[in-house]
Structures are given as C-alpha cells and as structure tokens.
C-alpha cells in the first residue's frame, strides 16, 4: 500500500528503489519504511505500449533499481505521485541522464 505523504517542496527523502514502472516513474521504499510512488521531475518518458517504452524503463532500471537514492520533492501530481529530482551516489540528476540518453 502506498502511503500518502504530506510533503512540502524541497523535502529530501532517502530510500531504496523497489520497482520501476516506466521511464519516469518508480516506487521508493523510504528509510522510514514508507512506499512512495515517484515521478521524475522535468521529463516525460514513453508510457506502456508506446514506442520505446520498455527500452526507456530498462534504462531507468539500470540507473536506479535496487539502489539507494535521494529524492528532492518538487510537488505532488494529480495522480498523487511525488514529483521529485532524483540522485544516486554516482548520478547527480537521474532525469538529466534519461534526457542525455534519449530515453525521455
């Protein structure tokens, strides 16, 4: 079950990525044991059944799946997803990396 968090802009949360849904959405298990559905800030990737959707999803998964990430919350979208900038130990801006690779 996903927890609906009361988050303000610029809140930072750290946790492990437990699922990658597509090239711009994943589930984070926070260090407080809360599941947070996250949408990468500032990009749009192909949705399921659109061209290149699986390639985009796999690229994001290779960047973050199973890894510890830090998210910087920007907002909550109309689908109750946390929209955030995301970084790992080795990638400063995951969304930017998706753009550079042509995956978003």
C-alpha positions in Angstrom: 0.0 0.0 0.0 1.3 3.4 -0.9 1.5 6.0 1.9 0.1 9.4 1.1 2.6 11.8 2.5 2.2 15.4 3.4 5.3 16.7 1.7 6.4 20.2 1.0 8.6 21.4 -1.8 12.3 20.8 -1.2 11.8 17.9 1.2 14.6 15.4 0.8 13.9 11.7 1.3 16.3 8.8 1.1 15.5 5.2 0.4 15.8 2.2 -1.9 14.2 1.8 -5.3 12.0 -1.3 -5.2 10.1 -1.0 -8.5 10.5 0.8 -11.8 7.1 1.2 -13.6 8.3 3.1 -16.7 10.9 5.5 -17.8 9.8 8.3 -15.5 8.0 6.6 -12.6 9.3 4.3 -9.8 8.5 3.2 -6.2 10.8 4.2 -3.4 10.9 2.4 0.0 12.0 5.2 2.3 14.3 4.7 5.2 11.1 5.2 7.3 9.6 2.1 5.6 7.1 4.1 3.6 6.4 3.3 -0.1 6.4 6.4 -2.2 5.5 6.5 -5.9 7.8 8.9 -7.5 7.7 10.7 -10.9 10.9 12.2 -12.2 10.7 16.0 -12.3 11.0 17.8 -15.6 10.9 14.8 -18.0 8.3 12.7 -19.8 9.1 9.1 -21.0 7.0 6.8 -23.2 4.1 5.1 -21.5 3.5 1.4 -21.7 2.6 0.2 -25.2 4.2 3.4 -26.7 7.3 3.1 -28.9 10.5 2.7 -26.9 8.6 2.4 -23.5 10.4 -0.8 -22.5 13.8 0.4 -23.6 13.2 3.6 -21.5 12.0 1.6 -18.5 15.0 -0.7 -18.6 17.4 2.2 -18.9 15.9 3.8 -15.8 16.0 0.5 -14.0 19.7 0.1 -14.8 20.3 3.6 -13.3 18.3 3.2 -10.1 16.7 -0.3 -9.4 17.7 -1.7 -6.1 19.9 1.3 -5.3 19.8 3.9 -2.6 18.6 7.2 -3.9 17.8 10.7 -2.6 14.8 12.5 -3.9 14.2 16.2 -3.6 10.4 16.7 -3.7 9.1 19.4 -6.0 5.4 18.7 -5.9 2.6 16.1 -5.8 0.8 15.5 -9.1 -2.8 14.9 -9.9 -2.2 11.1 -9.6 -0.8 11.6 -6.0 2.7 10.8 -7.2 5.6 12.6 -5.6 7.3 14.6 -8.3 11.0 14.9 -7.5 14.5 15.4 -8.6 16.5 12.1 -8.0 20.1 11.4 -7.4 22.3 8.4 -6.6 25.8 8.1 -5.4 27.1 8.1 -9.0 24.4 10.1 -10.8 23.7 13.7 -9.7 20.5 14.1 -11.8 18.7 10.9 -13.0 16.2 12.9 -15.1 19.0 14.6 -16.9 20.7 11.3 -17.5 17.5 10.0 -19.1 17.3 13.0 -21.4 21.0 12.8 -22.4 20.5 9.1 -23.3 17.4 10.0 -25.4 15.2 7.9 -23.2 12.8 10.8 -22.2 
